[in-house]
Amino acid sequence: MDADLQEENELHGGVNRLVAEIDRAVDRIEHLRRENADLKQQNQELRERVEFQENTLSELRAERDRFQRVCEENAALIENKEEIQQKIETMLSRLDAVDTE
């Protein structure tokens, strides 16, 4: 009878260890699922931030290009202004010369 009792105790001990291992495995799986859900959320948030920053960068590049064109146009206007001023001064000089004659 002691042998039967010992076998039964060993069986219960083995079953208890198996239940404990299964409980640990289930807890670990639940933990990993929560962690995975958190990582998916973080990934989505990071993708949204990257998309926002890419859009911002694109807008800034377009603004930079527009600013560069404006600067080039202003430089051309300044150059033309000087040329026009010289022509006006030449015409005024000629008019002054005619008036003095």
BAPA-396427 format. One record per residue: residue number from 1; residue in three letters; x, y, z of N, C-alpha, C in turn. Coordinates in Angstrom, 2 decimals. Atoms other than C-alpha are relative to their C-alpha. Example, Ala and Ser with C-alpha at 12.3 -4.5 7.8 and 13.67 -1.06 7.14 Angstrom:
2
<pt 1; "Ala"; <0.89; -1.19; 0.00>; <12.30; -4.50; 7.80>; <0.90; 1.20; 0.00>>;
<pt 2; "Ser"; <-0.82; -1.19; -0.06>; <13.67; -1.06; 7.14>; <-0.77; 1.09; 0.73>>;
END
This chain:
101
<pt 1; "Met"; <0.80; -1.18; 0.00>; <0.00; 0.00; 0.00>; <0.85; 1.26; 0.00>>;
<pt 2; "Asp"; <-0.90; -1.15; -0.01>; <2.86; 2.35; 0.71>; <0.50; 0.31; -1.40>>;
<pt 3; "Ala"; <-0.47; -0.20; 1.37>; <4.05; 1.84; -2.86>; <-1.09; 0.69; -0.81>>;
<pt 4; "Asp"; <1.10; -0.65; 0.73>; <0.61; 2.78; -4.22>; <-0.12; 1.46; 0.42>>;
<pt 5; "Leu"; <0.09; -1.36; -0.52>; <0.53; 5.84; -1.98>; <1.15; 0.85; -0.53>>;
<pt 6; "Gln"; <-1.18; -0.72; 0.50>; <4.04; 6.81; -3.05>; <-0.18; 0.32; -1.48>>;
<pt 7; "Glu"; <0.24; -0.24; 1.42>; <3.12; 6.41; -6.74>; <-1.03; 1.10; -0.20>>;
<pt 8; "Glu"; <1.05; -1.02; 0.12>; <0.00; 8.48; -6.22>; <0.56; 1.37; 0.35>>;
<pt 9; "Asn"; <-0.62; -1.27; -0.39>; <2.01; 11.20; -4.44>; <0.93; 0.50; -1.11>>;
<pt 10; "Glu"; <-0.88; -0.38; 1.10>; <4.58; 11.18; -7.26>; <-0.81; 0.49; -1.20>>;
<pt 11; "Leu"; <0.87; -0.39; 1.11>; <1.79; 11.37; -9.83>; <-0.58; 1.39; 0.26>>;
<pt 12; "His"; <0.54; -1.33; -0.35>; <0.19; 14.30; -7.99>; <1.09; 1.07; -0.08>>;
<pt 13; "Gly"; <-1.12; -0.95; 0.06>; <3.58; 15.97; -7.66>; <0.33; 0.34; -1.45>>;
<pt 14; "Gly"; <-0.28; -0.24; 1.41>; <4.22; 15.54; -11.38>; <-1.08; 0.83; -0.66>>;
<pt 15; "Val"; <1.12; -0.77; 0.55>; <0.77; 16.83; -12.25>; <0.07; 1.44; 0.50>>;
<pt 16; "Asn"; <-0.11; -1.35; -0.55>; <1.27; 19.79; -9.92>; <1.11; 0.80; -0.68>>;
<pt 17; "Arg"; <-1.10; -0.68; 0.71>; <4.62; 20.59; -11.55>; <-0.43; 0.36; -1.42>>;
<pt 18; "Leu"; <0.48; -0.25; 1.34>; <3.00; 20.28; -14.98>; <-0.98; 1.18; -0.03>>;
<pt 19; "Val"; <0.95; -1.11; -0.10>; <0.18; 22.61; -13.95>; <0.75; 1.31; 0.24>>;
<pt 20; "Ala"; <-0.79; -1.21; -0.28>; <2.71; 25.08; -12.55>; <0.73; 0.47; -1.26>>;
<pt 21; "Glu"; <-0.70; -0.35; 1.24>; <4.72; 24.97; -15.81>; <-0.97; 0.58; -1.03>>;
<pt 22; "Ile"; <1.02; -0.51; 0.93>; <1.56; 25.46; -17.87>; <-0.43; 1.39; 0.42>>;
<pt 23; "Asp"; <0.37; -1.33; -0.49>; <0.56; 28.40; -15.66>; <1.08; 1.03; -0.35>>;
<pt 24; "Arg"; <-1.11; -0.90; 0.35>; <4.00; 29.95; -16.16>; <0.02; 0.29; -1.50>>;
<pt 25; "Ala"; <0.01; -0.18; 1.45>; <3.79; 29.37; -19.91>; <-1.15; 0.91; -0.43>>;
<pt 26; "Val"; <1.16; -0.84; 0.33>; <0.31; 30.93; -20.08>; <0.28; 1.45; 0.41>>;
<pt 27; "Asp"; <-0.34; -1.35; -0.45>; <1.50; 33.93; -18.03>; <1.00; 0.64; -0.96>>;
<pt 28; "Arg"; <-1.02; -0.52; 0.91>; <4.51; 34.31; -20.31>; <-0.63; 0.36; -1.36>>;
<pt 29; "Ile"; <0.68; -0.27; 1.28>; <2.32; 34.09; -23.44>; <-0.82; 1.28; 0.11>>;
<pt 30; "Glu"; <0.79; -1.21; -0.19>; <-0.03; 36.75; -22.04>; <0.89; 1.24; 0.06>>;
<pt 31; "His"; <-0.96; -1.11; -0.09>; <2.94; 38.96; -21.18>; <0.53; 0.35; -1.39>>;
<pt 32; "Leu"; <-0.53; -0.24; 1.34>; <4.38; 38.54; -24.68>; <-1.06; 0.60; -0.92>>;
<pt 33; "Arg"; <1.09; -0.59; 0.80>; <1.00; 39.33; -26.26>; <-0.17; 1.48; 0.32>>;
<pt 34; "Arg"; <0.11; -1.41; -0.39>; <0.74; 42.55; -24.25>; <1.19; 0.79; -0.53>>;
<pt 35; "Glu"; <-1.21; -0.66; 0.49>; <4.32; 43.42; -25.13>; <-0.07; 0.19; -1.52>>;
<pt 36; "Asn"; <0.14; -0.08; 1.45>; <3.63; 42.68; -28.80>; <-0.99; 1.10; -0.39>>;
<pt 37; "Ala"; <0.99; -1.05; 0.26>; <0.53; 44.91; -28.74>; <0.60; 1.38; 0.24>>;
<pt 38; "Asp"; <-0.67; -1.28; -0.29>; <2.56; 47.71; -27.13>; <0.98; 0.35; -1.12>>;
<pt 39; "Leu"; <-0.98; -0.25; 1.07>; <5.30; 47.33; -29.76>; <-0.69; 0.37; -1.31>>;
<pt 40; "Lys"; <0.75; -0.35; 1.21>; <2.73; 47.41; -32.56>; <-0.49; 1.44; 0.08>>;
<pt 41; "Gln"; <0.47; -1.38; -0.19>; <1.29; 50.62; -31.11>; <1.14; 0.99; -0.17>>;
<pt 42; "Gln"; <-1.16; -0.87; 0.13>; <4.74; 52.17; -30.79>; <0.45; 0.08; -1.45>>;
<pt 43; "Asn"; <-0.38; 0.04; 1.41>; <5.56; 51.09; -34.34>; <-0.91; 0.90; -0.82>>;
<pt 44; "Gln"; <0.96; -0.84; 0.72>; <2.38; 52.74; -35.64>; <0.26; 1.47; 0.28>>;
<pt 45; "Glu"; <-0.26; -1.39; -0.36>; <3.12; 55.93; -33.73>; <1.27; 0.51; -0.67>>;
<pt 46; "Leu"; <-1.25; -0.41; 0.65>; <6.68; 56.01; -35.07>; <-0.19; 0.17; -1.50>>;
<pt 47; "Arg"; <0.27; -0.15; 1.43>; <5.45; 55.44; -38.63>; <-0.74; 1.31; -0.28>>;
<pt 48; "Glu"; <0.73; -1.25; 0.17>; <3.03; 58.34; -38.22>; <0.93; 1.19; 0.17>>;
<pt 49; "Arg"; <-0.96; -1.08; -0.20>; <5.82; 60.55; -36.87>; <0.93; 0.14; -1.20>>;
<pt 50; "Val"; <-0.89; -0.04; 1.17>; <8.10; 59.59; -39.76>; <-0.74; 0.60; -1.19>>;
<pt 51; "Glu"; <0.78; -0.55; 1.11>; <5.33; 60.33; -42.26>; <-0.18; 1.51; 0.16>>;
<pt 52; "Phe"; <0.16; -1.43; -0.26>; <4.68; 63.71; -40.62>; <1.30; 0.74; -0.28>>;
<pt 53; "Gln"; <-1.29; -0.65; 0.21>; <8.38; 64.55; -40.64>; <0.40; 0.01; -1.47>>;
<pt 54; "Glu"; <-0.28; 0.02; 1.43>; <8.74; 63.47; -44.27>; <-0.83; 1.06; -0.72>>;
<pt 55; "Asn"; <0.85; -1.04; 0.60>; <5.80; 65.71; -45.19>; <0.54; 1.39; 0.32>>;
<pt 56; "Thr"; <-0.57; -1.27; -0.41>; <7.32; 68.57; -43.22>; <1.27; 0.29; -0.79>>;
<pt 57; "Leu"; <-1.24; -0.16; 0.76>; <10.67; 68.02; -44.91>; <-0.29; 0.35; -1.45>>;
<pt 58; "Ser"; <0.38; -0.28; 1.38>; <9.02; 67.99; -48.32>; <-0.49; 1.45; -0.13>>;
<pt 59; "Glu"; <0.48; -1.38; 0.02>; <7.23; 71.25; -47.52>; <1.15; 0.99; 0.16>>;
<pt 60; "Leu"; <-1.16; -0.88; -0.20>; <10.47; 72.81; -46.27>; <0.87; 0.07; -1.25>>;
<pt 61; "Arg"; <-0.78; -0.01; 1.24>; <12.29; 71.77; -49.44>; <-0.68; 0.85; -1.07>>;
<pt 62; "Ala"; <0.74; -0.80; 0.97>; <9.54; 73.28; -51.58>; <0.13; 1.48; 0.34>>;
<pt 63; "Glu"; <-0.15; -1.40; -0.44>; <9.72; 76.49; -49.52>; <1.41; 0.51; -0.28>>;
<pt 64; "Arg"; <-1.38; -0.39; 0.28>; <13.52; 76.55; -49.85>; <0.17; 0.27; -1.49>>;
<pt 65; "Asp"; <-0.11; -0.19; 1.44>; <13.24; 76.14; -53.62>; <-0.69; 1.29; -0.44>>;
<pt 66; "Arg"; <0.72; -1.24; 0.32>; <10.65; 78.93; -53.80>; <0.83; 1.21; 0.44>>;
<pt 67; "Phe"; <-0.83; -1.10; -0.51>; <12.88; 81.18; -51.67>; <1.21; 0.21; -0.90>>;
<pt 68; "Gln"; <-1.16; -0.10; 0.87>; <15.85; 80.41; -53.89>; <-0.38; 0.68; -1.33>>;
<pt 69; "Arg"; <0.46; -0.64; 1.25>; <13.84; 81.36; -57.01>; <-0.24; 1.49; 0.23>>;
<pt 70; "Val"; <0.24; -1.41; -0.30>; <12.76; 84.62; -55.35>; <1.32; 0.75; 0.11>>;
<pt 71; "Cys"; <-1.32; -0.64; -0.12>; <16.37; 85.40; -54.48>; <0.63; 0.21; -1.37>>;
<pt 72; "Glu"; <-0.55; -0.12; 1.34>; <17.45; 84.72; -58.05>; <-0.72; 1.09; -0.79>>;
<pt 73; "Glu"; <0.77; -1.05; 0.68>; <14.63; 86.92; -59.39>; <0.39; 1.37; 0.52>>;
<pt 74; "Asn"; <-0.42; -1.28; -0.58>; <15.60; 89.69; -56.97>; <1.38; 0.40; -0.50>>;
<pt 75; "Ala"; <-1.34; -0.30; 0.50>; <19.23; 89.44; -58.06>; <-0.08; 0.50; -1.45>>;
<pt 76; "Ala"; <0.17; -0.44; 1.39>; <18.13; 89.72; -61.70>; <-0.61; 1.39; -0.05>>;
<pt 77; "Leu"; <0.61; -1.34; -0.04>; <15.92; 92.72; -60.86>; <1.00; 1.06; 0.40>>;
<pt 78; "Ile"; <-1.03; -0.95; -0.45>; <18.77; 94.41; -59.03>; <0.97; 0.28; -1.14>>;
<pt 79; "Glu"; <-0.92; -0.17; 1.13>; <21.04; 93.82; -62.00>; <-0.66; 0.85; -1.08>>;
<pt 80; "Asn"; <0.73; -0.79; 1.00>; <18.38; 95.18; -64.39>; <-0.19; 1.44; 0.46>>;
<pt 81; "Lys"; <0.19; -1.34; -0.54>; <17.76; 98.13; -62.09>; <1.25; 0.84; -0.23>>;
<pt 82; "Glu"; <-1.25; -0.72; 0.20>; <21.42; 99.13; -62.25>; <0.18; 0.36; -1.48>>;
<pt 83; "Glu"; <-0.12; -0.24; 1.44>; <21.40; 98.78; -66.03>; <-0.96; 1.11; -0.43>>;
<pt 84; "Ile"; <1.00; -1.02; 0.34>; <18.21; 100.87; -66.29>; <0.43; 1.36; 0.54>>;
<pt 85; "Gln"; <-0.46; -1.26; -0.58>; <19.63; 103.51; -63.94>; <1.12; 0.62; -0.84>>;
<pt 86; "Gln"; <-1.09; -0.51; 0.85>; <22.74; 103.81; -66.11>; <-0.56; 0.58; -1.29>>;
<pt 87; "Lys"; <0.61; -0.52; 1.22>; <20.59; 104.23; -69.22>; <-0.71; 1.32; 0.25>>;
<pt 88; "Ile"; <0.69; -1.24; -0.35>; <18.47; 106.89; -67.49>; <1.00; 1.12; 0.21>>;
<pt 89; "Glu"; <-1.02; -1.02; -0.23>; <21.58; 108.74; -66.34>; <0.62; 0.46; -1.32>>;
<pt 90; "Thr"; <-0.55; -0.36; 1.32>; <22.95; 108.62; -69.88>; <-0.98; 0.91; -0.74>>;
<pt 91; "Met"; <1.01; -0.81; 0.67>; <19.66; 110.00; -71.27>; <-0.08; 1.39; 0.63>>;
<pt 92; "Leu"; <0.04; -1.30; -0.68>; <19.58; 112.73; -68.61>; <1.23; 0.84; -0.36>>;
<pt 93; "Ser"; <-1.22; -0.70; 0.37>; <23.17; 113.66; -69.42>; <-0.13; 0.57; -1.40>>;
<pt 94; "Arg"; <0.19; -0.44; 1.38>; <22.29; 113.86; -73.09>; <-0.98; 1.18; -0.05>>;
<pt 95; "Leu"; <0.97; -1.09; -0.06>; <19.25; 116.02; -72.26>; <0.64; 1.27; 0.56>>;
<pt 96; "Asp"; <-0.71; -1.14; -0.57>; <21.40; 118.27; -70.09>; <0.92; 0.64; -1.04>>;
<pt 97; "Ala"; <-0.90; -0.50; 1.04>; <23.86; 118.57; -72.95>; <-0.78; 0.78; -1.06>>;
<pt 98; "Val"; <0.83; -0.69; 0.99>; <21.05; 119.55; -75.33>; <-0.49; 1.34; 0.56>>;
<pt 99; "Asp"; <0.50; -1.22; -0.61>; <19.68; 122.12; -72.88>; <1.09; 1.07; 0.08>>;
<pt 100; "Thr"; <-1.07; -0.98; -0.13>; <23.05; 123.79; -72.49>; <0.42; 0.54; -1.34>>;
<pt 101; "Glu"; <-0.40; -0.47; 1.31>; <23.50; 124.19; -76.22>; <-0.80; 1.13; -0.47>>;
END
